């Protein structure tokens, strides 16, 4: 449950939507201030490090800074764009499914991916928009007209989100006492990478058949910036007896979490916590759930190894080895690893990421 400190002065709900119920368990995430992080507040920087090593998830109040407020405005506009995007016919949207070209950009239809060991299928739609495409790092991809007309708006949101990611990386870089620019130089805005904006639509599920909409996993990359207005996201906190708890959306805030690359760079010091998406709680379950996400990943050529130059990063233990894989190959393997139309035999646990592997090893020991 959230602490009294983290709850104060926070609006409870989003206008026009059913309230998030007060009788469900919620994750005890720290609430950080973008204003304080930008101002270099040492206490806030330490709290960011604490969140990164503890659960890897935190709230970021964007309403208390000019930079953050601008990003909130862009997010509001893109929520409206996402609704128009998913109103297109399934036939048209499927023209932009590029998974057959070994790409995770473009459209993913509902039911295209496995969400559990029993082989049940997901219950949401995605549309992934490449940062490199929109910011002219690479050639443009085919896209629906509704996206072509919104390239400037998408570019503004991507730049704003990437600026927040860079801020987080620079602070964590300082907390680790790494050489200046180590982390941010692996995530340059105009370098080729798998960075993307994801639009998500999850329609209401049948009352008598509400199941997981997106299976448990860790994120592929470095930092995820999530905007949502309805519940549904759940995390499984650290600990052998932990139970799934909801992450309550807060107006004016983004939900930030670290991904697998940060685990690999810090040899497990930072946490990429396992999470999933289920039906929203209470009356919220009757509404369509839209989400907007910015995924920041290391540049394509970056090798996912422990970083040198910090005494705070644990050393490799005797017998411990690192997989030789770069960011591009890691992301493709993870992003398409549960697609039933692309993989003959889905290994659910293998595709769940670093946290799932860590829990499995601990259970075996």
Order of alpha helices (4+ residues) and beta strands (2+ residues): alpha-beta-alpha-alpha-beta-alpha-alpha-beta-beta-alpha-alpha-alpha-beta-beta-beta-beta-beta-beta-alpha-beta-beta-alpha-alpha
